[in-house]
Amino acid sequence: MQPEQHEQPVPPEHLVEPAPPPDAVPGPDPQPLAAMRVRYVPGALREQDVAADPFAQFGRWLADAVAAGVAEPNAMVLGTVGPDGRPSSRTVLLKELDATGFVFYTNTTSRKAGELAARPAASLCFPWHAMARQVVVEGTAEAVDRATAQAYWSTRPRESQLGAWASDQSRPVADREALHARLVQVQERFTDVPSVPLPPHWGGFRVVPHRLELWQGQPGRLHDRLRYERGAAGAWTLTRLQP
Ligand SMILES: Cc1cc2nc3c(=O)[nH]c(=O)nc-3n(C[C@H](O)[C@H](O)[C@H](O)COP(=O)(O)O)c2cc1C
């Protein structure tokens, strides 16, 4: 899905005012974090301004984030649940947004992939702080088919492809030199191979959402929260939540 252009992208410099003088003095003060806050002043987010379809709305906001120069606008924090019921999170890159979900690629023997294989519950958080915006997605992860993974793999730089072969992601390694030695082995293995093949241990996941929440900061902490939720029949409903 191509992100749509939003009529009114909000430049980041219009979003925030300087924080009032902090109560705590920066430096050796033990509680400087308590004094860190910004006052958000973007326009209000109203129900009539958002698309009925959350994918279309996400596309608008992603286009706004790109236009505003947000660093790594496709970076999202992926939450998974371990066998002990404990959550864990890490950043991954959104590489495709199709009609059904949000796709990222990873090592399929990594911790995150193992957790998703055993329990496909996933959350995604796009933290667009520079725009006083956040999108949170909750959904179910499914493996991307090999043909789709191959198509994306072919677009990756050779350096990244070799790195994927060299890394046994999420496993311990003695030191950086040991990791580099693995890379050298892989470089030698594929020296005369023009197209590095897709590793068997590498692939994608598509997070199919059942909820998607838009958050936009507002003055006085009266932030806007609009949550899309998919009903049993597949239709999306929109609900405003208290901040
Ligand atoms: C900006 C950023 C983007 C990242 N993108 C990916 C990604 O697309 N795929 C991936 O496997 N790891 C990515 N990582 C590394 C992960 O955050 C993580 O360290 C790694 O996947 C191992 O996670 P796990 O041990 O929980 O499986 C990225 C990290 C950062 C900071």
The ligand as an SDF file (V2000), in Angstrom:
LIG
                    3D

 31 33  0  0  0  0  0  0  0  0999 V2000
   16.6110    1.2530   14.2770 C   0  0  0  0  0  0  0  0  0  0  0  0
   16.7350   -0.2560   14.4140 C   0  0  0  0  0  0  0  0  0  0  0  0
   16.2410   -1.0650   13.4260 C   0  0  0  0  0  0  0  0  0  0  0  0
   16.3350   -2.4520   13.5370 C   0  0  0  0  0  0  0  0  0  0  0  0
   15.7730   -3.2250   12.5630 N   0  0  0  0  0  0  0  0  0  0  0  0
   15.7820   -4.5610   12.6930 C   0  0  0  0  0  0  0  0  0  0  0  0
   15.0770   -5.3760   11.7580 C   0  0  0  0  0  0  0  0  0  0  0  0
   14.4150   -4.9060   10.8240 O   0  0  0  0  0  0  0  0  0  0  0  0
   15.1530   -6.7310   11.9210 N   0  0  0  0  0  0  0  0  0  0  0  0
   15.8430   -7.3020   12.9650 C   0  0  0  0  0  0  0  0  0  0  0  0
   15.8700   -8.5310   13.0580 O   0  0  0  0  0  0  0  0  0  0  0  0
   16.4790   -6.5450   13.8800 N   0  0  0  0  0  0  0  0  0  0  0  0
   16.4630   -5.1910   13.7780 C   0  0  0  0  0  0  0  0  0  0  0  0
   17.0790   -4.4210   14.7280 N   0  0  0  0  0  0  0  0  0  0  0  0
   17.7610   -5.0910   15.8580 C   0  0  0  0  0  0  0  0  0  0  0  0
   16.7080   -5.5230   16.9000 C   0  0  0  0  0  0  0  0  0  0  0  0
   16.2900   -4.4050   17.6550 O   0  0  0  0  0  0  0  0  0  0  0  0
   17.2170   -6.6260   17.8400 C   0  0  0  0  0  0  0  0  0  0  0  0
   18.3880   -6.2370   18.5180 O   0  0  0  0  0  0  0  0  0  0  0  0
   17.4950   -7.9380   17.1350 C   0  0  0  0  0  0  0  0  0  0  0  0
   16.5400   -8.1950   16.1110 O   0  0  0  0  0  0  0  0  0  0  0  0
   17.4850   -9.1070   18.1040 C   0  0  0  0  0  0  0  0  0  0  0  0
   16.2450   -9.1750   18.7670 O   0  0  0  0  0  0  0  0  0  0  0  0
   15.7610  -10.4790   19.5920 P   0  0  0  0  0  0  0  0  0  0  0  0
   16.9830  -11.0810   20.2520 O   0  0  0  0  0  0  0  0  0  0  0  0
   14.7540   -9.9700   20.5660 O   0  0  0  0  0  0  0  0  0  0  0  0
   15.1590  -11.4220   18.6010 O   0  0  0  0  0  0  0  0  0  0  0  0
   16.9830   -3.0270   14.6520 C   0  0  0  0  0  0  0  0  0  0  0  0
   17.4660   -2.1980   15.6710 C   0  0  0  0  0  0  0  0  0  0  0  0
   17.3390   -0.8330   15.5600 C   0  0  0  0  0  0  0  0  0  0  0  0
   17.8360    0.0450   16.6780 C   0  0  0  0  0  0  0  0  0  0  0  0
  1  2  1  0
  2  3  1  0
  2 30  2  0
  3  4  2  0
  4  5  1  0
  4 28  1  0
  5  6  2  0
  6  7  1  0
  6 13  1  0
  7  8  2  0
  7  9  1  0
  9 10  1  0
 10 11  2  0
 10 12  1  0
 12 13  2  0
 13 14  1  0
 14 15  1  0
 14 28  1  0
 15 16  1  0
 16 17  1  0
 16 18  1  0
 18 19  1  0
 18 20  1  0
 20 21  1  0
 20 22  1  0
 22 23  1  0
 23 24  1  0
 24 25  2  0
 24 26  1  0
 24 27  1  0
 28 29  2  0
 29 30  1  0
 30 31  1  0
M  END
$$$$
